[in-house]
Structures are given as C-alpha cells and as structure tokens.
Amino acid sequence: MELWAAIDLMEGSVVTLLQGRSEDKTVWEGTPVEFARRWQGEGADGIHVVDLDAAFGTGNNEKVVSTIVDAVEIPVELGGGIRSAEAARRWLEEGVARVVIGTIAYRQPQELQKILSANGAEKLVVAADYRDGDVVVKGWKEGEGTSVFAAADMFEKAGVTNLLATSVGRDGMAKGPDVETIRRLSTESKMEIIASGGIRNLDDLLSLEEAEANAVVIGRALYDGGLKLGDYEKSGF
C-alpha cells in the first residue's frame, strides 16, 4: 500500500482544515518545500498537493506547486481547481505525475474523456468526496445526488483507473478512516482505491491495508506527530 503525504496549500502556507472548512484551519510552521522534502526523506511514496485557494476560487498557489515539483524526486499529484483538460495538460507538462479532478468529472464528462484520451488513465485520479455515503463537489459544498458506490461504478465504466475516496466528515477530525466504505469499493471495483480522511495512526493504516486499499493520503496525523511514515515500513506490510 502506497503512502502519500498531503500538502494542502492556502495563501502559500501549509494548512489542514476540519471537514474542508476554510475557517477551521491549522497553519503549520514550515514552508511547503521543507515539508515536501521532509516527507520524502521519511519515506513517502508521493506528495499529494491540494491548492485550496484554487479549489475555493479565491486565488491559486501555482508558483508554490511548481517549487514543490522541482524540489523532490518522488511523484507529486495535484488537485484543486483543475477544471479543464487544458489545465490538466499544462500541469502534467510542468512535471506533475498525476492530476486529481473532482467537480468536472461529474458535471463535464466530456472534459474527463479528453483528459483520459490525451494523457492516459494512469495520469489521472478522480476524487470521490463523500458525506453520509453521497458525493459532494464544489469544495464539498454541493451534493451531487449520487452515492460514492454509484460514482465509482460510473467512473470505472468510463475508463478511470485511480479513485480517491475521501470521507469528508472524517477529514481532519482524527476520528479514524471509513474502513468499511474502502473495503466495499476495493471489493466491487477493479480500480486502484486511494483512501483519505480520518487517518490517525499506524493501526488505521493497517486497517486500510486489510481493507485492500491500494494507497492512502495522510494529512494531519503527519503534522501533529500521531503517525510517522517509517512506522508502516517497520510493521512489515
């Protein structure tokens, strides 16, 4: 199971939010590049960058993202505000290993197909952010009217191979991951399932491993010290 370290960006700083609420943020001391190099040094398989300003439509952190890509040797994937096939192409040419899209995958399926056709499925991750089992979009502010399982089925049929499943209600809350949803997604789908939201410690990682998650995105637990990336390797999995 791959471990991706999260770097959420807001106004050039590294932050974590509670349930995606911009008003409930923790700003971590250190530059984005310092954190990226730290997580690489501690054994992360990749860096998961989210441009929250771009996602919320309040600006962007494009220069900061570019410095992160240049600073590390492990893959960097980027989400937040990527709303067209052209934007996806541009970031991939900038050196991002994969782009993460959310809203446009649901509301502009033609753009999803353009990205798949132009870049291949391995360069794309589709986000399935969900609350109470139902998908939410637009920075987690709008319901999409479909379950996370129906969405997964739809995207698999469309040719998507990487699905990021984020339990919004658990994100940043240190309540533990939604293991059963991840288990069902992994069982019912042939896609690579990336789990996110609520991860607190090594036991949570082992639970997701047992649920057959292919990868996890870890945020707050790394920053507050609840989890060290090396602990997972030492566990023997």
DARAFEN-V723266 format. One record per residue. N is the residue number from 1. RES is the residue in one letter. SS is DSSP state (A for helix, B for strand, O for the rest). PHI is phi in degrees with one decimal (NA if undefined). OMEGA is omega in whole degrees, -180 to 180 (999 if undefined). Layout:
BEGIN
{{N,RES,SS,PHI,OMEGA} {N,RES,SS,PHI,OMEGA}}
END
This chain:
BEGIN
{{1,M,O,NA,-179} {2,E,B,-82.7,177} {3,L,B,-112.2,178} {4,W,B,-109.5,180} {5,A,B,-87.6,-177} {6,A,B,-86.1,169} {7,I,B,-127.6,179} {8,D,B,-94.0,-173} {9,L,B,-110.3,174} {10,M,B,-144.1,-179} {11,E,O,51.8,176} {12,G,O,82.9,-179} {13,S,B,-105.9,175} {14,V,B,-90.2,-177} {15,V,B,-134.2,163} {16,T,B,-128.3,-179} {17,L,B,-110.4,171} {18,L,B,-96.1,178} {19,Q,O,53.8,176} {20,G,O,76.1,-178} {21,R,B,-88.7,-176} {22,S,B,-64.9,180} {23,E,B,-77.6,179} {24,D,B,-110.9,-175} {25,K,B,-119.3,169} {26,T,B,-113.0,177} {27,V,B,-98.2,-176} {28,W,B,-96.6,-177} {29,E,O,-75.5,-177} {30,G,O,136.2,-180} {31,T,O,-82.7,177} {32,P,A,-56.2,180} {33,V,A,-66.1,178} {34,E,A,-59.6,179} {35,F,A,-67.2,-180} {36,A,A,-59.3,179} {37,R,A,-66.8,178} {38,R,A,-63.5,-178} {39,W,A,-66.6,174} {40,Q,A,-61.4,-179} {41,G,A,-64.0,-179} {42,E,O,-87.8,172} {43,G,O,110.9,178} {44,A,O,-62.2,176} {45,D,O,-78.5,180} {46,G,B,-167.9,178} {47,I,B,-112.8,-180} {48,H,B,-103.9,-176} {49,V,B,-99.8,174} {50,V,B,-123.1,176} {51,D,B,-87.0,-176} {52,L,A,-67.5,178} {53,D,A,-62.8,177} {54,A,A,-66.2,179} {55,A,A,-63.8,-178} {56,F,A,-87.5,179} {57,G,O,73.2,-178} {58,T,O,-110.4,-178} {59,G,O,147.5,176} {60,N,O,-160.1,179} {61,N,O,-125.2,-173} {62,E,A,-60.1,-179} {63,K,A,-64.6,179} {64,V,A,-66.0,178} {65,V,A,-58.6,-180} {66,S,A,-61.1,179} {67,T,A,-67.9,177} {68,I,A,-65.2,-180} {69,V,A,-58.4,-179} {70,D,A,-74.2,-171} {71,A,A,-87.9,-175} {72,V,O,-123.7,179} {73,E,O,-102.5,178} {74,I,O,-81.6,-178} {75,P,B,-63.5,174} {76,V,B,-119.6,173} {77,E,B,-110.6,-173} {78,L,B,-128.3,172} {79,G,B,-132.5,179} {80,G,O,105.5,175} {81,G,O,79.6,176} {82,I,O,-85.9,-169} {83,R,O,-120.8,178} {84,S,O,-158.7,176} {85,A,A,-64.8,179} {86,E,A,-65.4,178} {87,A,A,-62.9,178} {88,A,A,-62.7,180} {89,R,A,-59.7,-178} {90,R,A,-61.3,-179} {91,W,A,-69.3,177} {92,L,A,-64.7,176} {93,E,A,-68.4,178} {94,E,O,-76.3,176} {95,G,O,112.0,175} {96,V,O,-66.8,-177} {97,A,O,-73.6,179} {98,R,B,-147.2,173} {99,V,B,-108.6,179} {100,V,B,-113.1,178} {101,I,B,-120.6,180} {102,G,O,-125.3,-172} {103,T,A,-53.4,-175} {104,I,A,-66.8,179} {105,A,A,-63.7,-179} {106,Y,A,-90.3,-170} {107,R,A,-105.0,176} {108,Q,O,-135.3,-176} {109,P,A,-59.2,177} {110,Q,A,-67.0,177} {111,E,A,-69.7,175} {112,L,A,-57.7,-179} {113,Q,A,-66.3,177} {114,K,A,-62.4,180} {115,I,A,-64.4,179} {116,L,A,-62.2,-177} {117,S,A,-67.9,-175} {118,A,A,-79.7,-170} {119,N,A,-122.5,-176} {120,G,O,90.0,-174} {121,A,A,-65.1,-177} {122,E,A,-69.7,-180} {123,K,A,-92.5,-173} {124,L,B,-128.0,169} {125,V,B,-122.2,175} {126,V,B,-101.1,-179} {127,A,B,-88.6,172} {128,A,B,-114.8,177} {129,D,B,-82.8,-174} {130,Y,B,-140.7,175} {131,R,B,-130.6,-177} {132,D,O,52.7,175} {133,G,O,86.8,-177} {134,D,B,-110.8,-177} {135,V,B,-69.0,174} {136,V,B,-124.9,-177} {137,V,B,-133.6,179} {138,K,O,54.9,-179} {139,G,O,66.5,177} {140,W,O,71.1,-176} {141,K,O,-98.0,-176} {142,E,B,-126.4,175} {143,G,B,-77.8,-179} {144,E,B,-97.3,178} {145,G,B,76.4,178} {146,T,B,-145.2,179} {147,S,B,-78.9,179} {148,V,A,-63.7,-180} {149,F,A,-74.5,176} {150,A,A,-65.2,178} {151,A,A,-63.7,179} {152,A,A,-60.4,179} {153,D,A,-62.5,180} {154,M,A,-61.8,-177} {155,F,A,-72.2,177} {156,E,A,-61.8,178} {157,K,A,-65.1,180} {158,A,A,-81.1,178} {159,G,O,105.8,178} {160,V,O,-73.0,180} {161,T,O,-118.3,180} {162,N,B,-125.6,-179} {163,L,B,-121.6,177} {164,L,B,-98.3,-178} {165,A,B,-101.7,-178} {166,T,B,-114.7,175} {167,S,B,-82.7,-173} {168,V,A,-60.5,-178} {169,G,A,-64.8,-179} {170,R,A,-102.6,-173} {171,D,O,-64.2,180} {172,G,O,74.8,-173} {173,M,O,-98.3,180} {174,A,O,56.1,179} {175,K,O,-102.1,-176} {176,G,O,94.7,-177} {177,P,O,-76.4,178} {178,D,O,-87.2,-172} {179,V,A,-63.2,-175} {180,E,A,-66.8,176} {181,T,A,-64.7,178} {182,I,A,-62.8,179} {183,R,A,-61.7,-179} {184,R,A,-67.0,178} {185,L,A,-60.8,-180} {186,S,A,-66.6,-179} {187,T,A,-74.4,-173} {188,E,A,-87.5,-174} {189,S,O,-123.4,173} {190,K,O,-96.4,178} {191,M,O,-72.0,171} {192,E,B,-76.6,-177} {193,I,B,-102.2,179} {194,I,B,-107.5,-176} {195,A,B,-96.7,179} {196,S,B,-149.0,176} {197,G,O,108.6,171} {198,G,O,87.1,-177} {199,I,O,-66.0,-175} {200,R,O,-115.0,-168} {201,N,O,-160.6,-178} {202,L,A,-62.2,180} {203,D,A,-58.4,178} {204,D,A,-65.0,177} {205,L,A,-62.2,-180} {206,L,A,-66.5,176} {207,S,A,-66.0,178} {208,L,A,-71.2,174} {209,E,A,-61.4,180} {210,E,A,-65.1,178} {211,A,O,-80.5,175} {212,E,O,71.7,169} {213,A,O,-65.3,179} {214,N,O,-85.6,-179} {215,A,B,-158.3,176} {216,V,B,-135.4,171} {217,V,B,-110.6,-175} {218,I,B,-115.1,-179} {219,G,O,-116.7,-172} {220,R,A,-52.8,-177} {221,A,A,-59.8,177} {222,L,A,-72.5,-174} {223,Y,A,-76.4,-179} {224,D,O,-93.5,174} {225,G,O,87.3,179} {226,G,O,-68.8,-178} {227,L,O,-144.3,173} {228,K,O,-114.5,-175} {229,L,A,-58.1,-178} {230,G,A,-66.9,-179} {231,D,A,-61.9,-178} {232,Y,A,-68.2,179} {233,E,A,-62.4,-180} {234,K,A,-66.0,-178} {235,S,O,-70.7,177} {236,G,O,96.0,180} {237,F,O,-83.7,999}}
END
